[in-house]
Amino acid sequence: MYQSETGGIASQAKGLLWEMRPWQWYKQSMVLLGVTFSGRLFDVSAVVQSLLTVSAFSMVAGAVYVFNDISDVEQDRKHPEKRNRPIASGTVSIPTATIFGGFVGVVGLWLGYYVDVLVLAILLAYVLNNVFYNLGLKDVLFVDILIIAIGFVLRALAGVYAIQTDVGLPSPWLIVCTLLAALLLGLGKRYQELKHPESDDTRTSLERYDIQVIDRLLVVVISTLLMAYSLYTFNGGNQLMMLTLPFAYFATFRFYHLIYLDDEARTVERMILFDRSFIVNLALWVAAILIAIYLRQLFVGVLG
């Protein structure tokens, strides 16, 4: 949590950076799915386009966070923790935050346009998605989780269109697996909030959720996600991907174990990012994916 402080330019710069939530930028890793699974990770042009898209999404997402905090400033000032945020505490003035958020957002959109007009369209869809979320959909049961999940799918789509030369539809496996994984994270977050209500804000939709229903939905989503990912490894055109199944299964099992048994009021992100078993498995999973994709390319190149 940001600790409010008084001061000049340095404290304002620190506050503005905090408002962009840089610790949330890991979500932009979804953009890299396109270049990774397309087998173009060693294509310099494709990697550059993907990294530019990551930067564009980080800027636009950061601007969205800034404007969200501006719109929620009065509510945040009444919250025991959120009142310490830079805008709510007065460390960063609302006019300064507005100018900064607008500038960063415009630069992010321009960067998206520079990559591809479809990337710009997806960034605008992401902004619109967040506008609808903050206008009231965040208080609608289950819709709030779906809206957040759509944000992850948009990131993955942007990564595909950043390197794709045609306007064809991306792999349905990418869309389905990304959506299910995002739903799993969203449901896990709601489960944690219901389990530790003292740590959360007064979100209207949270009052209507039932922890037992969320628990059952977690089981459904985990089962569906593992089935979808398994089918992808069987039918996605590269059966070496089946080597990654043990890591996928362990990751989902470990995630469910953590949120079910965790007794601390931690965010889902903090819970998994500080779990050694989860991180080691994630690293091995990524390594297995890279081996499955690029070892196959090597064999095809040699034999071809």
FENHUKA-V42162 format. One record per run of one state. SS is the DSSP state (@ for helix, = for strand, . for the rest). FROM is the first residue (numbers start at 0). LEN is the number of residues. If there is no record, write none. Layout:
<<SS	FROM	LEN> <SS	FROM	LEN>>
This chain:
<<.	0	8> <@	8	11> <.	19	2> <@	21	16> <.	37	6> <@	43	28> <.	71	1> <@	72	5> <.	77	4> <@	81	3> <.	84	1> <@	85	4> <.	89	4> <@	93	22> <.	115	1> <@	116	18> <.	134	2> <@	136	3> <.	139	3> <@	142	21> <.	163	8> <@	171	24> <.	195	1> <@	196	3> <.	199	5> <@	204	4> <.	208	2> <@	210	25> <.	235	3> <@	238	23> <.	261	6> <@	267	6> <.	273	2> <@	275	28> <.	303	1>>
